[in-house]
Amino acid sequence: MMPVAEWLWPPHWCAFPNNSGLLTLIERILMFMNPAIESCARRVSRSATFLAALFAAASLARAQYDAPADYYNGVNVANAVSNPTLFRTNIHNAESRNYYVAGSTLQLRRSYDDARFGLAVTDRDPNNSANIILIYTGQSISGTWDAVNLPWNREHTWPQSLGLGSESSSYAYSDLHQLRPCDPNVNNSRGNSTYGTLSGQWDPNHAAGVSDRGDLARAMFYLDTRYDGAAADNVGDLVLVNTNSGTLSGAQMGDLAQMLRWHYQDPVSDNERRRNHTVFSNVLNPSHYQGNRSAFVDHPEWVWAAFGGGNNNSKLYVGGSAPSDGTSAQTVNLGRVMVGGTLGTQAVTLNKTGSNPTYFDVSVSGSATITTGAGSTTVGAVRQQAFDINASSRTMTLGLTGSTGVAGLKTGTITIDNTDVTTSGLGTGTLDGNDTVTVTASVLNNRVLTASTVDYGRVIANRSYTGYTFIQTTGDDDHFTRVTVSAAGAGSGAVKVDPAGAATMFNSDNSLMTRSVTANFANLGTFSGSIPLSVSGEGLVGESVQPVSVPFKAQVIDPSKGGIFEGDITGGEGDGDGSGSENVTLLIDFGTIDNSAGAPMEGISRTFSISNADGLRAGLDLDSIAASGDTSLLTTTLSSFLHHTIGAGDVEAFDAILHPTQLGTFSATYRIGLSDENGVGGASMPGSQVLTLQLHAQVVPEPVAVVSLSVVLVTLSFRRGRVRR
């Protein structure tokens, strides 16, 4: 195996005269490897990313053979429509000059003898730098000139007899853009025949597998525009004509009609670009460069204006129909894959209408890629592709490059530009709007759902409760999977998630599902748990559907249970803790009380207690007091405790008060409305429990005092005596 260093820079390269040291390593790699890269890409089926890298390298190779940015500054493309003759003159001027000499009007003329060595550089085999490729046969043989054995000679692609002038003075005679190395026998067989496939004509694709028709058609276009009979060129006006004949006379060459077809059927190749650049470049070819370029290799889109009659009616489009202005757009969604997954590809059809042929450029941006190469039925991600005459279509297989290791939206755009410089009207040729295909795909993480806790709080046993859970998620549709929560109910036992009206898909931050959760607890205590819901995903390779469960919790208690007792039992003795008490009625009889028994304002008090049974139960709220009877004389302190809560097992003491300000028998009834404490789930309605307090009293007059008679008599005597005195 060849060492890597020699593979990148073989020692025999140094033997060639163009080893000036100015050509960089990368230029050499691309110059000699690019055809192999394209060949490999056509043969090997690989991932979109790998193929994209290959075609990116091919694009870089094409770019390095482009003309300098200012080379065609003198060509006014608008003249292609408004003044075709001037347009051809612009092209002639650009092709004639030596770019490296300011103000030059003639390229650097090399002698015919120099071509023996110049062709060894311009036609070098990119896969074997010691060899050259022969025209018409594609053979690779030694590039060393051998005057004795003459394994190859110099072929005038425009025959000498058809107006090339003399070897000693004609620029056209030794122009490296038209001279090619050729097998001498094949050269003799061709003679001075015109190019074409009709009887007597010469087919440049002379051997199987050779594709020289387009290359030589463009060489003839160059010679026609470059040599217009100017005296300085020492050659006549070379003209391409339509002909069915194999022979012509004068300075004419054909067949133009067939060469026009070849130009579009066999578009410019990278080898042809490299050759054009090598003839031009004082860097790639310092000993034999000419300093001029073939316009129709650099700009094949100019051919129809110069030779096809103009008014190009071609229209390119993607999608279902051809728009009037030619501008079309299509979106290709390659779908959704999990992080680390493999993105697929999708075929898109590029259509052409109109009878005229055209060239077009394809460019990519973002992560988009075309995994097919340029061909007669396919579209590649390169410039200078062509459609032949009449309506047709091509397939391009689109993909996206880059890693799928990070979630997110991947996108890119394919742009197709009809590059012809003439038009037959809106939407055709140069007025054909660009066509775009947007390629997208989503790389996804597994979506996570959360359900809020249903907190029933403190609830009464054996009653039904409804709570709500809110199921939510985070993350948009381009970063996370789509998951669907079933509408079916879930759970068994005391807590159940109720069925929903419809399933809910979660695909964005705004996704929300509200589910009702019903509970009925038979046992007392603190409970918690969760209920799993049915969740489905997209069915993507590598997808792991994350479960979601509805958490719940509750403290289950008995309802409150009030009782009423005489006396203050808050001390905790006897029934003072309220346990087991079911007393709901209490009679307090003050008995017979004379009206001096107590001060009218303070009255006579009797204590009574209201209790709540003990255990795990709700507090007891005092909600209302309904009093009847002699309530002005028989009162209580209950009112100060309205809306007061008595906890489980607790007791509150109150006073019943008799105000003996009137004589008689009196009674009053107090109905005390009670309920479970506020805030408890399932609490009873206010006043649903009733305790009755009955008060009774008899108030009699104060007894009259008895005074002895002797005292009275003495007093009377004393008074009477005093009066006498």
Secondary structure, 3 states (H helix, E strand, C coil): CCCHHHHHCCHHHHHCCCCCCCCCHHHHHHHHHHHHHHHHHHHCCCCHHHHHHHHHHHHHHHHHCCCCCCCCCCCCCCHHHHCHHHHHHHHHHHHHCCCCCCCCCCCCCCCCCCHHHHHHHHCEECCEEEEEECCCCCCEEECCCCCCCCCCEEEECCCHHHCCCCCCCCCCCCCCCCEEEECHHHHHHHCCCCECCCCCCECCCCCCCCCCHHHHHHHHHHHHHHCECCHHHCCCECEECCCCCCCCCCCEECCHHHHHHHHHHCCCCHHHHHHHHHHHCCCCCCCCCCCCCCHHHHCHHHHHHHHCCCCCCCEEEECCCCCCCCCEEEEEEEEEEECCCCCCCEEEEEEEECCCCEEEEEEEEECEEECCCCCCCECCCCCCEEECCCCEEEEEEEEECCCCCCCEEEEEEEEEEECCCCCCCCCCHHHCCCEEEEEEEEEEECCCEEECCEEEEEEECCCEEEEEEEEEECCCCCCECCEEECCCCECCCCEEECCCCCCEEECCCCCEEEEEEEEECCCCEEEEEEEECCEECCCCCCCCCCCCEEEEEEEEEECCCEEEEECCCCCCCCCCCCCCCCCCEEEEEEEEEECCCCCCCCCEEEEEEEEECCCCECCEEEEEEEEEECCCCEEECHHHHCCCEECCCCEEEEEEEECCCCCEEEEEEEEEEEEECCCCECCCCCCCEEEEEEEEEEEECCCCCCCCHHHHHHHHHHHHHHHHC
